[in-house]
Amino acid sequence: MNNGTKARNLGLLALAMFGFGFALVPLYDVFCDITGLNGKTDSTAAVAAQSVNEQRSVTVEFVTYQSAGLRGEFMPSVQRLSVHPGEMHRVDFTVTNPGISSQVLRAIPSVSPGRAAGYLRKTECFCFQEQPLDGQAQAVMPMTFYVDEALPADIEVFTLSYTLYDISEQAAGQG
């Protein structure tokens, strides 16, 4: 194989790698849609529902995680809740900072199965903005929501999870 052929093949390989890297985000979104992973919720407040479907109940489970290195506790006031579509509910999440320095926290929501994410309507959520927390402090962060009546009938249970991240360094860099 001569140098010209090698250079052409390496150029094609580099182009293919760039193309794959460019296509990775849409491919990941398709993968998440198929598997139900990483169900993204809206990051804006919804308006209250107009009606309640009392003929149907849906179970919403609440799970919390903390990023590596984040000390303290982060937990929901309830682990699961049976709701009627259209009915407003409030769940409080408690976070503690046992350290002496203040933190700026960000909660990233995810819904599983992913198909249910589009039917969870949050009217108020601590995940909409950064949450400052003083050292050796505790905060109660509310999340008010309802499940849209259009939720497919085969979804009887779904999980809303939040992962809490310390973004103090990034927040300090912006200020």
N, C-alpha and C positions, 0 to 999 in steps of 0.2 A: 504494500500500500504506500503510495507516494505522499509527500507532504501536503499537496493540494487537496487530496481526498481526505486526509486526516483533518485538515483545517475545516473543510466543508462539513464533515461529520460532527466535529466538535461545535461548530456554529449551529448546526441543526439541533444538536443536543441542548445547547444553551437556550435556543429559541423554544424548544419543547418544555424545558424546565420553567422558563418564564411563563409560558402559556398555562402550564399546570398550576403554578403559583397564583396566577391571575384568576383561574377558574376555581380555586380552592374554596373561597367564601361561598359562592353559589352552590357548589357541590356539598359543602357542609350544611347549608340551609336545607337542601333536598334530603340529605341523610337524616337530619333532625326531624323533618316532617314525616319521613317514613318510619323512623324508630320511636318518635314521640319524645326524644331527648331535647333538652334545652328549650322548653316552651317559653317564649318571650311574651311578656305582658306589656300593655301600653304603659308609657311613662307619663301620661297625662291623666288628669282627673276626669271621670265620667259623670254624667248627670244621673240623678236618681231615677229608678225604674218607675213606670207608670202603673203597673199592675203586678200582682203576686199570683203565682200558680200554686195554690195550696194542694193540688192533686198530686204533685210530684215532689219528691225529696232527693236531694243530692248531698253526698257527704264530701266535705272539704277537709283535707288533712293539712296540718301546718308543721313544717319542718324547718329548723334553723341550723346553719353552719357558720363557722368562723374561719377566716383565712388563717393560714399558718402564721404563728407568731403573735396572734391577737389574743391577749389575756382577758380574763373576765368571763362573764356569762352573757348569753343571748338566747332568749327563749320566749315562746308564745304563751299567752295566758291559758290557752286550751290547745290540745293536740289534734282534736277533730271536732267538727261541727256539722250537724244535719241542718240543711237550709232548704227553703222553698225558693225556686227561681223567682227573681224579682224582689225578694225580701231583703231589706238592708240588715247588715250585721256589722258589729265592731269587734275586732280582736286586738288586744294590746300585746305588744312585744316589749319585754324588759331587757335592757342592756346595762351591764355594770362595767366600770373601769376601775380595777383595783390599783392601778399604777398611780404615781404622783403627778405625772404630766397629762395635760389634756390631749384629747384625740379628736380628729375629724373622721367620721365614719360614713360609709356608703353601703347601702344594702342593694344587692342585685337579686331581683325576683326571677323565678323560673316555675313553670307549671308543667306537670306531667299527668296524663299524656299531653303532648304538645298541642293536640287538636283543641283541647279545652281552654287554652290560653286566650283565644279570641273571645271567649264568653264570660271571662272573669272581669267584672267592671268595678274598678276601685274609684271611689269618690274622694277618698282621703288616704294618703299613704306616706309613711316616713321614707319610702324608697324614692319619692319624687325629688328629693333634694338631700344635700349633705347634712349630716347630723353631728354637731359639735357636742362633745362630752368632756366635762372637766375631770381632772384626776380625782380618784377615790369618790366617784359619783355614780349614781344610778339614774336611768331615765326610762320612762314609760312612753313608748312610741305607738300611736294608734294607727290602725288600718281599717277603713270602713269600705265595705264592698257589697255587691250583690252578684248573683249568677244570672246571666241573661237567659230569658225564657227560651231562646232559640238553641240552647245547648242540645246537641244531638242526644236522642233518647238512650243510646247505648252507653253513654258516659254517666255512670251512677256515682263514681268516686273519682276525685282528682286531688292531686297534691300540690300545694303552693309552698315552695321552699324559698328561703332567703339566705344568701351568703353575705356575711358582713365583712367588709374590708376596711382596714385603717388606711385612709388616704391623706393623713396629716402632712406628709412631705409634699405631695402634689398640691394640696390646698395652700401650703405655705409658699410654694413657688409661684402661685397665681396672684398672691396678695402683695 
